[in-house]
Amino acid sequence: MQHRLRACHILPMLISIVVLQFAGEVEAAASLTPHIAEYKIKISVLGGTLRTQLQALESGYRAESSIEATGMASLIAHGSIRENSVFLESTGGLRPVKFRSDDTLSRDEETIDFDFDWEVGEISGTINGEEFNVGLDGIVHDRVSLQYGLMHDLINGIYRSDYSLQDAEKFKPLSITNVGTKQVKVPFGKFEAIGIQHQSAGSSRKTTLWCVEKLDFLPVIIEQHRKGKLQVRAVLTNYTALP
C-alpha cells in the first residue's frame, strides 16, 4: 500500500514537470521586435515609399503596410495601397486572424476584408463587396503576415520549404528557397543578409527577401522578378525599434 501511495504521488509530480518543461519551451520561443521600417520602392518605372509597422499585442502582433507614389510618380499614379493584419503566435508558427486591404493605387482597385476562423477552419469575408468563403488546411498566410511568419520562423531557427498564401481569391502554395548570403548596402547601412526566395507553382514571378539577422531577419531589400525581369525593388531607408 505504501508503494502504491508513493506511486500515486510521484505520477502527478512527473506530469507537472513535463507540463512545466513544455510551457518553458513555448515561452522560450523568440518574439519579433515591434518596429517601424521605411523603404524606397520602385515598381516598374514608378517610385514611391513603403512603410511598415509592427505592434505587439497580448498574444500576437498587428502589422500595417502602406505604399504611396512620390515625386513625379505621384502625378501619374494616384492613391495608395494600405494593408493590415492581426496574427497570433501558435506552436505551428504565426497564424493570421484578420486581414484588411484597400488598394486605390493599382489599375484594378481592390478592397479585401478577411477573417481567419481556425476553430471552424474557414476564411470568410469580402472581396470588392462580394462574399468570399474558403476552407483552411494548415497554416495559411495573408499578404502581410507571410513576411512576419517567415521572420518569426527564422529567428527561432525554423526553416520551411513551403508556405501557403491566400492572395485575394487565389490560394497559392509557395516553395521556399534559400539562395545564400551576401553583403548588401542600402541607405540604412551595410549588412550581411540571407536571401529567402518564394514562388508559387506555375508562376514566373519570384520574390526575394534579403533578410538581416540583427534586425530579426527583417528584409532590407525586397525584389520581385517576373519572367527574369526586375519589376519591384524596395530598399530599407530607416528602421526604428519600438518600446
Long-range contacts (C-beta under 8 A, 24 or more apart in sequence): 26-91, 29-89, 29-156, 30-155, 30-156, 31-56, 31-89, 31-152, 32-56, 32-61, 32-148, 32-151, 32-152, 32-155, 32-216, 33-216, 33-241, 33-242, 34-61, 34-241, 34-242, 34-243, 35-215, 35-216, 35-218, 35-239, 35-240, 35-241, 35-242, 36-238, 36-239, 36-240, 36-242, 37-218, 37-236, 37-238, 37-239, 37-240, 38-236, 38-237, 38-238, 38-239, 39-222, 39-234, 39-235, 39-236, 39-237, 40-187, 40-234, 40-235, 40-237, 41-67, 41-222, 41-232, 41-233, 41-234, 41-235, 42-232, 42-233, 42-234, 43-67, 43-231, 43-232, 44-231, 44-232, 46-73, 46-76, 46-77, 47-71, 47-72, 47-73, 48-73, 48-74, 48-77, 50-222, 50-234, 54-148, 54-242, 55-242, 57-86, 57-88, 59-88, 59-89, 60-86, 60-87, 60-88, 60-89, 60-94, 60-97, 61-86, 61-87, 61-94, 61-148, 62-86, 63-87, 63-144, 63-145, 63-148, 64-144, 65-144, 67-105, 68-105, 69-105, 77-105, 78-104, 78-105, 79-103, 79-104, 79-105, 79-109, 80-104, 80-105, 81-105, 81-106, 83-143, 83-144, 84-144, 85-142, 85-143, 85-144, 85-145, 85-148, 87-145, 87-148, 87-149, 89-152, 90-139, 92-139, 93-139, 93-149, 93-152, 93-153, 93-158, 94-139, 94-141, 94-145, 94-148, 94-149, 94-152, 95-139, 96-140, 96-141, 96-142, 96-144, 96-145, 99-142, 99-143, 99-144, 99-145, 101-143, 110-168, 112-168, 114-142, 114-166, 116-140, 116-142, 123-166, 127-168, 127-169, 132-169, 134-166, 134-171, 138-164, 139-163, 139-164, 140-164, 140-165, 140-166, 140-171, 141-165, 141-166, 142-166, 143-167, 146-174, 147-209, 147-219, 150-176, 150-196, 150-209, 150-211, 150-217, 151-211, 151-216, 151-217, 151-218, 154-194, 154-196, 154-211, 154-213, 154-217, 155-213, 155-216, 155-217, 163-198, 165-200, 172-200, 172-201, 172-203, 173-200, 173-201, 174-198, 174-199, 174-200, 175-199, 175-200, 175-201, 179-208, 182-210, 184-210, 184-220, 184-221, 186-220, 186-221, 186-235, 186-236, 186-237, 187-235, 187-236, 187-237, 187-238, 188-220, 188-236, 188-237, 188-238, 188-239, 191-215, 191-220, 193-220, 193-221, 204-228, 205-231, 215-239
